Amino acid sequence: MSDTNLLPLQATLEVRDRCICLHLQRAARSVGRRFDEALRPFGLTNGQFSLLMALNRPQPPAMGSVAALLAMDRTTLTAALKPLARRGLVEIRAGETDRRSRHLLLTPAGHATLLAAMPAWRAEHARVEDALSPGDPETLRQTLRRLS
């Protein structure tokens, strides 16, 4: 292959330095690892914590609404629910009016796990927000919401 058919190194450097997707992925992985570490004593990953939080509602939500909130497809959500259900933190129930639908219920053990984990989440969240200084965390949240 001749050198004229190769992508120049400058293109790689351009992506490394400018690609918003790359920088968001790197930041998400880094922040995710921080929360994984903070939530490890409670037997949770950051994704599991977010999923359990999404179920902390007065009425058990349908799988579709939880999948939409977490930007997951139903297959990925189903896979994520299995270890939580095995631990007794979540129940998957058939809908009352449509038996084909599935609703997700946070069990008493799930509530207790969230309650225990909240102080660790809050502490890590404060550290992450402090790391954004002098930025404005609310502006970042609004920007990320627009992207999603």
C-alpha beads as a LAMMPS data file, in Angstrom:
LAMMPS data file: protein, C-alpha beads

148 atoms
147 bonds

1 atom types
1 bond types

-500.0 500.0 xlo xhi
-500.0 500.0 ylo yhi
-500.0 500.0 zlo zhi

Masses

1 110.0

Atoms # bond

1 1 1 0.000 0.000 0.000
2 1 1 1.393 3.395 -0.899
3 1 1 1.669 6.247 1.579
4 1 1 -0.984 8.166 -0.380
5 1 1 -3.587 5.610 0.758
6 1 1 -2.831 6.073 4.459
7 1 1 -4.711 8.388 6.729
8 1 1 -2.195 10.987 7.880
9 1 1 -1.111 11.137 11.501
10 1 1 -2.553 14.653 11.611
11 1 1 -6.057 13.143 11.312
12 1 1 -5.396 10.952 14.356
13 1 1 -4.183 13.951 16.324
14 1 1 -7.229 15.936 15.217
15 1 1 -9.589 13.255 16.536
16 1 1 -7.558 12.865 19.741
17 1 1 -7.684 16.586 20.429
18 1 1 -11.121 17.592 19.124
19 1 1 -13.488 14.600 19.155
20 1 1 -16.299 15.325 21.587
21 1 1 -17.427 11.691 21.475
22 1 1 -13.959 10.456 22.493
23 1 1 -13.713 12.972 25.327
24 1 1 -17.211 12.126 26.588
25 1 1 -16.403 8.395 26.504
26 1 1 -13.163 8.895 28.394
27 1 1 -14.832 11.116 30.992
28 1 1 -17.758 8.698 31.372
29 1 1 -15.397 5.759 31.938
30 1 1 -13.329 7.698 34.448
31 1 1 -16.340 8.976 36.391
32 1 1 -17.941 5.529 36.194
33 1 1 -14.850 3.940 37.763
34 1 1 -14.976 6.485 40.579
35 1 1 -18.596 5.652 41.348
36 1 1 -17.943 1.905 40.983
37 1 1 -15.305 2.214 43.689
38 1 1 -17.572 4.287 45.952
39 1 1 -20.476 1.833 45.550
40 1 1 -18.419 -1.381 45.802
41 1 1 -18.992 -1.743 49.588
42 1 1 -22.715 -2.043 48.824
43 1 1 -22.195 -4.667 46.133
44 1 1 -23.223 -2.285 43.360
45 1 1 -21.748 -0.859 40.201
46 1 1 -22.631 2.647 39.117
47 1 1 -24.931 1.185 36.450
48 1 1 -26.748 -0.990 38.971
49 1 1 -27.146 1.979 41.301
50 1 1 -28.668 4.039 38.485
51 1 1 -30.992 1.186 37.570
52 1 1 -32.173 0.716 41.145
53 1 1 -32.690 4.475 41.457
54 1 1 -34.803 4.416 38.291
55 1 1 -37.105 1.938 40.059
56 1 1 -37.473 4.045 43.203
57 1 1 -40.980 5.254 42.349
58 1 1 -44.397 5.030 44.005
59 1 1 -45.641 2.672 41.260
60 1 1 -43.566 -0.049 39.588
61 1 1 -42.539 1.300 36.167
62 1 1 -42.833 -0.615 32.921
63 1 1 -39.626 -1.954 31.427
64 1 1 -39.972 0.323 28.414
65 1 1 -40.022 3.506 30.473
66 1 1 -36.977 2.418 32.487
67 1 1 -35.110 1.463 29.321
68 1 1 -35.894 4.876 27.831
69 1 1 -34.791 6.730 30.981
70 1 1 -31.476 4.864 31.064
71 1 1 -30.993 5.029 27.267
72 1 1 -30.838 1.215 27.069
73 1 1 -32.546 -1.245 24.806
74 1 1 -34.835 -3.782 26.470
75 1 1 -32.397 -6.664 25.925
76 1 1 -29.608 -4.806 27.725
77 1 1 -32.000 -3.826 30.513
78 1 1 -33.111 -7.445 30.922
79 1 1 -29.492 -8.566 31.230
80 1 1 -28.767 -5.814 33.768
81 1 1 -31.787 -6.816 35.864
82 1 1 -30.842 -10.490 36.227
83 1 1 -28.108 -10.139 38.868
84 1 1 -30.223 -7.643 40.805
85 1 1 -33.195 -10.005 40.738
86 1 1 -30.981 -12.922 41.860
87 1 1 -29.874 -10.801 44.831
88 1 1 -33.502 -10.063 45.696
89 1 1 -33.183 -6.324 45.053
90 1 1 -35.655 -6.244 42.147
91 1 1 -38.764 -8.171 41.129
92 1 1 -40.024 -8.418 37.566
93 1 1 -43.805 -8.754 37.463
94 1 1 -46.371 -9.153 34.739
95 1 1 -48.559 -6.093 34.228
96 1 1 -51.928 -6.113 35.941
97 1 1 -53.937 -5.088 32.871
98 1 1 -51.639 -6.501 30.173
99 1 1 -49.994 -9.729 31.313
100 1 1 -47.496 -9.457 28.434
101 1 1 -45.999 -6.253 29.821
102 1 1 -43.345 -6.337 32.534
103 1 1 -43.121 -3.985 35.491
104 1 1 -40.113 -3.586 37.730
105 1 1 -40.438 -3.469 41.485
106 1 1 -37.749 -2.371 43.898
107 1 1 -37.924 -4.839 46.808
108 1 1 -37.450 -3.922 50.466
109 1 1 -33.861 -5.217 50.159
110 1 1 -33.406 -2.974 47.111
111 1 1 -34.699 0.031 49.055
112 1 1 -32.366 -0.799 51.958
113 1 1 -29.393 -1.104 49.602
114 1 1 -30.139 2.281 48.029
115 1 1 -30.612 3.882 51.429
116 1 1 -27.253 2.501 52.603
117 1 1 -25.466 3.550 49.388
118 1 1 -26.817 7.118 49.196
119 1 1 -24.241 8.704 51.541
120 1 1 -21.370 7.187 49.524
121 1 1 -22.998 8.316 46.259
122 1 1 -23.498 11.842 47.627
123 1 1 -19.896 12.067 48.827
124 1 1 -18.465 10.891 45.499
125 1 1 -20.863 13.109 43.590
126 1 1 -19.658 16.126 45.578
127 1 1 -16.041 15.231 44.759
128 1 1 -16.875 14.961 41.053
129 1 1 -18.690 18.306 41.092
130 1 1 -15.745 19.890 42.904
131 1 1 -13.460 18.579 40.157
132 1 1 -15.513 20.588 37.645
133 1 1 -14.485 23.881 39.245
134 1 1 -14.511 26.554 38.095
135 1 1 -17.169 25.125 35.778
136 1 1 -20.843 25.062 36.511
137 1 1 -22.167 21.521 37.077
138 1 1 -25.737 22.548 36.201
139 1 1 -24.655 23.943 32.839
140 1 1 -22.845 20.655 32.134
141 1 1 -25.957 18.645 33.087
142 1 1 -28.124 20.790 30.802
143 1 1 -25.667 20.396 27.932
144 1 1 -25.512 16.620 28.376
145 1 1 -29.323 16.421 28.490
146 1 1 -29.487 18.273 25.176
147 1 1 -27.080 15.746 23.663
148 1 1 -29.135 12.804 24.859

Bonds

1 1 1 2
2 1 2 3
3 1 3 4
4 1 4 5
5 1 5 6
6 1 6 7
7 1 7 8
8 1 8 9
9 1 9 10
10 1 10 11
11 1 11 12
12 1 12 13
13 1 13 14
14 1 14 15
15 1 15 16
16 1 16 17
17 1 17 18
18 1 18 19
19 1 19 20
20 1 20 21
21 1 21 22
22 1 22 23
23 1 23 24
24 1 24 25
25 1 25 26
26 1 26 27
27 1 27 28
28 1 28 29
29 1 29 30
30 1 30 31
31 1 31 32
32 1 32 33
33 1 33 34
34 1 34 35
35 1 35 36
36 1 36 37
37 1 37 38
38 1 38 39
39 1 39 40
40 1 40 41
41 1 41 42
42 1 42 43
43 1 43 44
44 1 44 45
45 1 45 46
46 1 46 47
47 1 47 48
48 1 48 49
49 1 49 50
50 1 50 51
51 1 51 52
52 1 52 53
53 1 53 54
54 1 54 55
55 1 55 56
56 1 56 57
57 1 57 58
58 1 58 59
59 1 59 60
60 1 60 61
61 1 61 62
62 1 62 63
63 1 63 64
64 1 64 65
65 1 65 66
66 1 66 67
67 1 67 68
68 1 68 69
69 1 69 70
70 1 70 71
71 1 71 72
72 1 72 73
73 1 73 74
74 1 74 75
75 1 75 76
76 1 76 77
77 1 77 78
78 1 78 79
79 1 79 80
80 1 80 81
81 1 81 82
82 1 82 83
83 1 83 84
84 1 84 85
85 1 85 86
86 1 86 87
87 1 87 88
88 1 88 89
89 1 89 90
90 1 90 91
91 1 91 92
92 1 92 93
93 1 93 94
94 1 94 95
95 1 95 96
96 1 96 97
97 1 97 98
98 1 98 99
99 1 99 100
100 1 100 101
101 1 101 102
102 1 102 103
103 1 103 104
104 1 104 105
105 1 105 106
106 1 106 107
107 1 107 108
108 1 108 109
109 1 109 110
110 1 110 111
111 1 111 112
112 1 112 113
113 1 113 114
114 1 114 115
115 1 115 116
116 1 116 117
117 1 117 118
118 1 118 119
119 1 119 120
120 1 120 121
121 1 121 122
122 1 122 123
123 1 123 124
124 1 124 125
125 1 125 126
126 1 126 127
127 1 127 128
128 1 128 129
129 1 129 130
130 1 130 131
131 1 131 132
132 1 132 133
133 1 133 134
134 1 134 135
135 1 135 136
136 1 136 137
137 1 137 138
138 1 138 139
139 1 139 140
140 1 140 141
141 1 141 142
142 1 142 143
143 1 143 144
144 1 144 145
145 1 145 146
146 1 146 147
147 1 147 148
